[in-house]
């Protein structure tokens, strides 16, 4: 019979792995998605532009009338009225306490291509609303069918820009026109960084691939448990720090438009990095220097993090604060995963269960999933539901 502390360690490690599985199951039911809402306030009133992902719209508004799996231009034109009705029913603007009337401008749909797919663009005017002092935005698009959807807002007035992110728990937000709030924006993107790492299952699997051998050392072709907690803790600190430094560097370079990579290349390379990190657990080419792997592949993951911010249209006046908040959120999300994983992994490090089935099977499973992602992203097809 296992000692009670080992049983507790197994339970903690199982809880950590179940948490990861829960993220994947959530992604199975709901894919992360974003829409982009831009509001401009000037002497003529308020106008808006709303870019909505076409893939999500097909779940809410029947556009594929002949059920061939493809929405043609004719089908999109025929369903445009339903799209506008659905969208405007899920957005309410209140200016100085009075509910505004939104009117779509243009009778033809417009399609825009973003890094993550095609979007339909709606342009609208806010009728009979002079320049308000405060504006309340109630955003509800897709929240009833996709809990991972995010509404990205950009509000411009008097040369000042405010940004916000709408979630199912933060669907209503109020803004003082022309008065940007740096502290509020910092908290918004801090929360977004945490959300991004927790729902970014490729980043989570990469982190787990690096963490699995962090409590082990390689001797005579075999994995052995480290002698004490300190070596394991120091090893993990090196891994997390190297990953943080690397992705912060490329995230900053990409967001500042100094270096950019195509989204398809970036996402394929991220999948490859996950697969290679897990393969290193089976045939270690880089031994006991996981921080080197974390740094090298962290550079690639930074470009992936940049894709989460690229289409929001951030301005230089708020860029530094946004980057800081998002980065700190990513690190906070990582630390939660590490704190769940490390104590249980350390307690089980000398068991046959950890050194063989868990390390090997877990790494093989990560390789299979990441390899499938890589093929999907290279050849532009969909096999896995997440």
C-alpha positions as CSV (number, residue, x, y, z in Angstrom):
1,X,0.0,0.0,0.0
2,X,1.3,3.4,-0.9
3,X,2.1,5.9,1.9
4,X,-0.5,8.6,2.4
5,X,1.8,11.3,1.1
6,X,2.3,9.4,-2.2
7,X,-1.5,9.0,-2.5
8,X,-1.9,12.7,-2.0
9,X,0.8,13.4,-4.5
10,X,-0.9,11.2,-7.1
11,X,-4.1,13.0,-6.5
12,X,-2.5,16.4,-6.9
13,X,-0.7,15.4,-10.1
14,X,-4.0,13.9,-11.4
15,X,-5.8,17.1,-10.6
16,X,-3.2,19.0,-12.6
17,X,-3.5,16.7,-15.6
18,X,-7.3,16.8,-15.3
19,X,-7.1,20.6,-15.4
20,X,-5.2,20.4,-18.7
21,X,-7.8,17.8,-20.0
22,X,-10.6,20.2,-19.0
23,X,-9.0,22.9,-21.1
24,X,-8.9,20.6,-24.0
25,X,-12.5,19.5,-23.5
26,X,-13.6,23.1,-23.3
27,X,-11.8,23.8,-26.5
28,X,-13.4,20.7,-28.0
29,X,-16.9,22.3,-27.4
30,X,-15.9,25.9,-28.0
31,X,-13.0,27.2,-30.0
32,X,-11.4,30.5,-28.8
33,X,-12.5,33.3,-31.1
34,X,-12.4,37.0,-31.3
35,X,-14.4,39.8,-32.9
36,X,-13.1,43.4,-33.3
37,X,-15.4,46.4,-32.5
38,X,-14.1,49.9,-33.3
39,X,-16.0,53.0,-32.2
40,X,-15.0,56.5,-33.3
41,X,-16.4,59.6,-31.7
42,X,-16.2,63.0,-33.4
43,X,-18.2,66.2,-33.8
44,X,-20.7,64.3,-36.1
45,X,-21.4,61.7,-33.4
46,X,-20.4,58.0,-33.1
47,X,-19.7,55.6,-35.9
48,X,-18.7,52.0,-35.6
49,X,-17.0,49.1,-37.5
50,X,-17.5,45.5,-36.4
51,X,-15.4,42.6,-37.7
52,X,-17.1,39.3,-36.9
53,X,-15.6,35.8,-37.5
54,X,-17.5,34.1,-40.3
55,X,-16.9,30.6,-38.8
56,X,-18.8,31.6,-35.6
57,X,-21.6,33.3,-37.5
58,X,-22.4,30.0,-39.2
59,X,-23.1,28.5,-35.8
60,X,-25.6,31.3,-35.1
61,X,-27.1,32.3,-38.4
62,X,-27.8,29.7,-41.2
63,X,-25.8,30.9,-44.1
64,X,-24.9,27.6,-45.9
65,X,-28.3,27.1,-47.5
66,X,-27.3,24.2,-49.7
67,X,-25.3,22.5,-46.9
68,X,-22.2,21.9,-49.1
69,X,-19.9,23.1,-46.3
70,X,-19.0,26.3,-48.0
71,X,-20.6,29.8,-47.8
72,X,-20.7,31.3,-51.3
73,X,-20.9,35.0,-52.0
74,X,-24.6,34.5,-53.1
75,X,-25.4,32.7,-49.8
76,X,-23.7,35.5,-47.8
77,X,-25.6,38.2,-49.6
78,X,-28.9,36.3,-49.1
79,X,-28.2,35.9,-45.4
80,X,-26.7,39.4,-44.8
81,X,-30.0,40.7,-43.3
82,X,-30.0,37.9,-40.8
83,X,-26.4,38.6,-39.9
84,X,-27.0,42.2,-39.2
85,X,-30.2,41.5,-37.2
86,X,-28.4,38.9,-35.1
87,X,-25.3,41.1,-34.5
88,X,-27.2,44.3,-33.6
89,X,-29.4,42.3,-31.2
90,X,-26.3,41.4,-29.2
91,X,-24.8,44.9,-28.9
92,X,-26.3,47.8,-26.9
93,X,-24.8,51.3,-26.6
94,X,-26.0,53.7,-23.9
95,X,-24.9,57.3,-24.3
96,X,-25.3,59.5,-21.2
97,X,-28.0,57.2,-19.9
98,X,-30.0,56.9,-23.2
99,X,-30.0,53.8,-25.3
100,X,-28.7,54.5,-28.8
101,X,-30.2,53.3,-32.1
102,X,-27.7,51.5,-34.3
103,X,-28.1,51.7,-38.1
104,X,-26.1,49.5,-40.5
105,X,-24.6,51.6,-43.3
106,X,-24.4,49.7,-46.6
107,X,-26.5,46.9,-48.0
108,X,-23.7,44.6,-49.2
109,X,-21.5,42.4,-47.0
110,X,-17.8,43.1,-46.9
111,X,-15.2,40.3,-46.1
112,X,-11.9,40.9,-44.5
113,X,-9.1,38.4,-44.0
114,X,-7.5,38.2,-40.6
115,X,-4.7,36.0,-39.3
116,X,-7.2,33.5,-38.0
117,X,-9.7,33.4,-40.8
118,X,-12.3,35.4,-42.7
119,X,-14.4,38.0,-41.0
120,X,-17.6,39.8,-42.2
121,X,-17.4,43.6,-41.6
122,X,-20.4,45.6,-40.5
123,X,-20.2,49.4,-40.6
124,X,-22.9,51.3,-38.6
125,X,-23.8,54.7,-37.4
126,X,-25.2,55.6,-34.0
127,X,-28.3,57.8,-34.7
128,X,-29.3,60.9,-32.9
129,X,-26.5,60.8,-30.4
130,X,-24.3,64.0,-30.1
131,X,-20.9,63.7,-28.6
132,X,-21.6,62.0,-25.2
133,X,-19.7,62.4,-22.0
134,X,-20.0,58.7,-21.1
135,X,-20.7,55.6,-23.1
136,X,-21.8,52.2,-21.8
137,X,-21.2,49.2,-24.0
138,X,-23.2,46.0,-23.5
139,X,-21.6,43.2,-25.6
140,X,-23.3,39.8,-25.8
141,X,-22.2,38.4,-29.2
142,X,-21.8,34.5,-29.2
143,X,-21.5,34.3,-25.4
144,X,-24.6,32.0,-25.3
145,X,-23.0,29.5,-27.7
146,X,-19.3,30.0,-27.2
147,X,-18.0,30.8,-23.7
148,X,-14.4,31.3,-25.1
149,X,-15.4,34.1,-27.4
150,X,-13.8,37.6,-26.8
151,X,-15.0,41.0,-28.0
152,X,-12.0,43.3,-28.6
153,X,-13.0,47.0,-28.4
154,X,-11.1,50.0,-29.6
155,X,-12.7,53.4,-28.7
156,X,-11.2,56.6,-30.2
157,X,-12.1,60.1,-29.3
158,X,-10.2,63.4,-29.2
159,X,-7.0,61.7,-30.2
160,X,-7.2,59.3,-27.2
161,X,-7.7,55.6,-27.6
162,X,-9.2,53.2,-25.0
163,X,-9.2,49.4,-25.4
164,X,-11.2,46.8,-23.6
165,X,-12.0,43.1,-23.8
166,X,-15.5,41.8,-23.4
167,X,-16.0,38.3,-21.9
168,X,-19.1,36.4,-20.6
169,X,-18.3,37.7,-17.1
170,X,-17.5,41.3,-18.3
171,X,-20.1,41.9,-21.0
172,X,-21.0,45.4,-19.8
173,X,-18.4,48.2,-19.4
174,X,-18.6,52.0,-19.1
175,X,-16.2,54.5,-20.6
176,X,-15.6,58.2,-20.0
177,X,-15.2,59.7,-23.5
178,X,-11.8,61.0,-24.2
179,X,-10.4,59.9,-20.8
180,X,-8.1,57.0,-21.2
181,X,-7.5,54.9,-18.0
182,X,-4.0,53.3,-18.1
183,X,-4.6,51.4,-14.9
184,X,-7.8,49.9,-16.3
185,X,-6.2,48.9,-19.6
186,X,-3.3,47.3,-17.7
187,X,-5.7,45.1,-15.7
188,X,-7.7,44.2,-18.9
189,X,-4.6,42.8,-20.6
190,X,-3.3,41.2,-17.4
191,X,-6.5,39.2,-17.3
192,X,-6.2,38.5,-21.1
193,X,-2.7,37.2,-20.7
194,X,-3.9,34.7,-18.0
195,X,-6.8,33.7,-20.2
196,X,-4.6,33.3,-23.3
197,X,-2.1,30.9,-21.6
198,X,-4.9,28.8,-19.9
199,X,-6.8,28.4,-23.2
200,X,-3.7,28.1,-25.4
201,X,-3.4,24.3,-25.2
202,X,-0.4,24.2,-27.5
203,X,1.4,26.5,-25.0
204,X,0.2,24.3,-22.1
205,X,1.4,21.1,-23.7
206,X,4.8,22.7,-24.5
207,X,5.2,23.7,-20.8
208,X,4.2,20.2,-19.6
209,X,6.7,18.6,-22.0
210,X,9.4,20.7,-20.4
211,X,8.1,20.2,-16.8
212,X,7.8,16.4,-17.0
213,X,11.6,15.7,-16.8
214,X,12.3,18.7,-14.5
215,X,12.3,16.5,-11.4
216,X,14.6,13.9,-13.0
217,X,18.2,13.5,-14.0
218,X,19.7,11.3,-16.7
219,X,22.2,8.6,-15.5
220,X,23.5,5.6,-17.6
221,X,20.7,6.0,-20.1
222,X,18.0,6.0,-17.5
223,X,15.9,8.7,-15.8
224,X,16.5,9.0,-12.0
225,X,14.8,11.2,-9.5
226,X,16.7,14.3,-8.4
227,X,18.2,14.1,-4.8
228,X,16.3,17.1,-3.4
229,X,13.7,19.7,-4.0
230,X,16.2,22.5,-4.5
231,X,17.7,21.1,-7.8
232,X,14.2,20.5,-9.2
233,X,13.0,24.0,-8.2
234,X,16.1,25.6,-9.6
235,X,15.7,23.7,-12.9
236,X,12.1,24.8,-13.2
237,X,13.0,28.4,-12.4
238,X,15.6,28.3,-15.2
239,X,13.0,26.8,-17.7
240,X,10.2,29.3,-16.9
241,X,12.7,32.3,-16.9
242,X,14.2,31.3,-20.2
243,X,10.8,30.8,-21.8
244,X,9.6,34.2,-20.4
245,X,12.7,36.1,-21.6
246,X,12.4,34.5,-25.1
247,X,8.7,35.0,-25.7
248,X,8.8,38.5,-24.2
249,X,11.5,39.4,-26.7
250,X,9.8,38.2,-29.8
251,X,6.3,39.4,-28.5
252,X,7.7,42.9,-28.2
253,X,9.5,42.8,-31.6
254,X,6.3,41.5,-33.3
255,X,4.0,44.0,-31.6
256,X,6.3,46.9,-32.5
257,X,6.2,45.7,-36.1
258,X,10.0,45.2,-36.2
259,X,9.8,41.5,-37.0
260,X,6.7,39.7,-38.1
261,X,6.1,36.2,-39.3
262,X,3.0,34.9,-41.2
263,X,0.5,33.4,-38.8
264,X,0.4,30.1,-40.6
265,X,4.2,29.7,-40.3
266,X,4.2,30.8,-36.6
267,X,1.4,28.4,-35.6
268,X,3.0,25.5,-37.5
269,X,6.4,26.2,-35.9
270,X,4.7,26.3,-32.4
271,X,3.2,22.8,-33.0
272,X,6.6,21.6,-34.2
273,X,8.3,23.0,-31.0
274,X,5.8,21.1,-28.8
275,X,6.5,17.9,-30.6
276,X,10.3,18.3,-30.4
277,X,10.2,19.3,-26.7
278,X,8.3,16.0,-26.0
279,X,10.6,14.0,-28.2
280,X,13.6,15.2,-26.2
281,X,12.1,13.4,-23.2
282,X,12.2,10.0,-25.1
283,X,15.7,10.5,-26.7
284,X,17.4,13.3,-24.8
285,X,19.7,15.3,-27.0
286,X,19.8,18.2,-24.6
287,X,20.3,16.7,-21.2
288,X,19.5,18.6,-18.0
289,X,19.4,21.9,-19.9
290,X,15.7,22.2,-20.5
291,X,16.1,26.0,-20.2
292,X,18.0,26.0,-23.5
293,X,15.0,24.2,-25.2
294,X,12.6,26.6,-23.4
295,X,14.5,29.7,-24.7
296,X,15.0,28.5,-28.3
297,X,11.3,27.5,-28.7
298,X,10.1,30.4,-26.5
299,X,11.2,32.7,-29.3
300,X,8.7,31.0,-31.6
301,X,5.9,31.1,-29.0
302,X,6.4,34.8,-28.6
303,X,5.2,35.3,-32.2
304,X,2.1,33.3,-31.3
305,X,1.4,35.5,-28.4
306,X,1.8,38.5,-30.7
307,X,-1.0,37.1,-32.9
308,X,-3.4,37.5,-29.9
309,X,-2.7,41.3,-29.9
310,X,-1.9,42.0,-33.6
311,X,-5.4,42.8,-34.8
312,X,-6.5,45.0,-31.9
313,X,-4.9,48.1,-33.4
314,X,-2.9,49.2,-30.3
315,X,-1.4,52.6,-30.3
316,X,2.1,53.6,-29.1
317,X,0.8,55.7,-26.2
318,X,-0.6,52.5,-24.6
319,X,1.6,49.9,-26.1
320,X,4.2,49.5,-23.3
321,X,1.5,49.2,-20.6
322,X,-0.4,46.7,-22.8
323,X,2.7,44.5,-23.4
324,X,3.6,44.6,-19.7
325,X,0.1,43.6,-18.6
326,X,-0.3,40.9,-21.1
327,X,3.2,39.5,-20.3
328,X,2.6,39.5,-16.6
329,X,-0.7,37.7,-17.2
330,X,1.0,35.0,-19.2
331,X,3.5,34.5,-16.4
332,X,0.8,34.4,-13.7
333,X,-1.0,31.7,-15.8
334,X,2.2,29.7,-16.1
335,X,3.0,29.9,-12.4
336,X,-0.4,28.5,-11.5
337,X,0.3,25.5,-13.8
338,X,3.8,25.1,-12.2
339,X,2.5,25.3,-8.7
340,X,-0.1,22.6,-9.4
341,X,2.4,20.3,-11.1
342,X,5.7,20.6,-9.2
343,X,4.8,19.3,-5.7
344,X,3.1,16.2,-7.0
345,X,5.8,15.5,-9.6
346,X,8.5,15.9,-7.0
347,X,6.8,13.5,-4.6
348,X,6.4,10.9,-7.4
349,X,9.8,11.4,-9.1
350,X,11.4,8.1,-7.8
351,X,8.4,5.9,-8.6
352,X,8.3,3.6,-11.6
353,X,5.0,5.0,-12.5
354,X,6.4,8.5,-13.0
355,X,9.7,7.5,-14.7
356,X,8.3,5.2,-17.2
357,X,4.5,5.2,-18.0
358,X,3.8,8.8,-17.2
359,X,6.9,10.3,-18.7
360,X,6.9,8.1,-21.8
361,X,3.2,7.8,-22.4
362,X,2.7,11.5,-21.7
363,X,5.4,12.5,-24.1
364,X,4.2,10.2,-26.8
365,X,0.7,11.6,-26.5
366,X,2.0,15.1,-26.7
367,X,3.9,14.2,-29.8
368,X,0.8,12.7,-31.5
369,X,-1.4,15.7,-30.7
370,X,1.3,18.3,-31.7
371,X,2.2,16.4,-34.9
372,X,-1.5,16.4,-35.9
373,X,-1.7,20.2,-35.2
374,X,1.4,20.7,-37.3
375,X,0.0,18.9,-40.3
376,X,-3.4,20.7,-39.9
377,X,-1.6,24.1,-39.9
378,X,0.8,23.3,-42.8
379,X,-1.8,21.8,-45.1
380,X,-4.8,23.9,-43.9
381,X,-7.2,21.1,-42.9
382,X,-9.0,20.2,-39.7
383,X,-8.9,16.8,-38.1
384,X,-8.8,17.4,-34.3
385,X,-11.8,19.1,-32.8
386,X,-9.5,21.4,-30.7
